[in-house]
């Protein structure tokens, strides 16, 4: 298919929308009727055709608008993109990984022509055609990480590996769920996860770190994470909490279906070959409750997951106050029938919802 | 696609052709590989190793070797193998059974000995064949104008791999010490007075690694600024019996065989990467045990080692009457 890019905003008038295609392929994060932390990693080597797992870096109808939003965030706050001096090589690694992947996976949208160290990069959706020298920063308008991530959906944490730990030493973070690169930069894996409740006691982070330290070249991994956002906001940073936090109080039983969004992160992990760093792309997908409810399986299951979630997690994810209203809405889409295992909506086999 | 599956453990594999075998000294040979389709190899970083699969009659040997070629030239990967006549057979196989043109399998590069890119200066200590990871590190640093210095201890001029090449190419950065001339690396003097932010790296015999770590610690160097890599063949030990529960097989681990090799010999797939007790990939749960573990890994912490519930089969052994593993 040829992608049609939406003309939409993630702020002010919130003209963001998902087409039917985008709803059907939304990465619903719950594979069963309940949720608890786990190191839910799997290999990142493709997935069903058309799914967000199919390509190494998913490009969808929101691409052009998301890149416009990123440029605005960076204009207002350049500290959303930072790279400590020793991370420049990892930035080139990331640039190479994304350019090679996108030009191979979407040849109609992106082209990479390499002649020794002279590279030409063509990005048709954004109208970019640049020639530069690989590993020579002076030939690009930005550092290599900033250059390529201004053209890539999702946030990118670029981690250094040393002392059996991972260090948040570079990143492009403009679409985050309430955390801040400027605060976390230079921290190690345990330090930047310190605010997460319960998981430390469960030993989750120790196990996750061991897993991540072992991720090897040619064998990337992935997982889904999720939270809730009122209004389709990409930028829910602590820096802008005064702008978006207040919006959580605007939910009503009438507008909740349209305003309340499930926010899902497709997190992937790539070993970077030249720097031995670890790239951690965090791609954000938003879907309104009313769009999710068009899939009977997701309607039934989302109600059960939100209903049974421990209070600590509902608090950490920022929706404990709105949970009763969410459950009033969601319960109307749960007829108590069993749901099939797995995250995909199974519209052909799942029984239709009969209110 | 329902519940997430576990990621596959171990490194990905690459098919290669042996494109050249070059004698370096009377004990060391360099093996150069290209890809059958002529494509470039994946980029790698200085200090990375690859695990070479050797089909030796009905035995499969898997040995890790540092990549020593220039990371800027991806048309070729190269390793150097020192022939160990009293070793476990892998290096002798490479020297006597492998010919130019042979097809082999190696793994993707894995780096457990990477440069700390924050370092203001990189100070390298090599002993004998321990020179190999530094050759790639030097290539990487030369490309980025990095500040480095090599101190290389060899037995004699004739047995010093790549001594001539290194001294010709980098006369001001390379210092060679000959055992036959009773020369020794002046370690304490070198560690004293390095610029703040210098990182030291050592690869060689275990005695040399311990010497560098201990001397540096005694002089107040932060432990995180001293890096080492040791390729040790799994040490021998008395044979022991082990039951693999999931595959329902009982095997005897031979004196000169590692537990991991014994598991692989009977066709049970076990994850591995470094085969040297450092990477953590082969960590295995113990179902039951009556006896004593001989932990030789650098991966499990003390609590895990003394718990009797985990073992790293690549290097560790067991002395006792009953051992059951979750494999």
Interface residues (C-beta under 8 A of the other chain):
Chain A: X31 X32 X40 X41 X42 X43 X47 X48 X85 X86 X87 X89 X93 X96 X135 X160 X161 X162 X163 X210 X211 X213 X214 X215 X216 X217 X218 X219 X221 X223 X273 X274 X275 X276 X341 X342 X343 X344
Chain B: X1 X2 X3 X4 X5 X6 X7 X8 X9 X11 X12 X42 X43 X44 X45 X47 X48 X71 X108 X109 X110 X111 X114 X115 X116 X117 X118 X140 X143 X144 X224 X273 X279 X280 X281
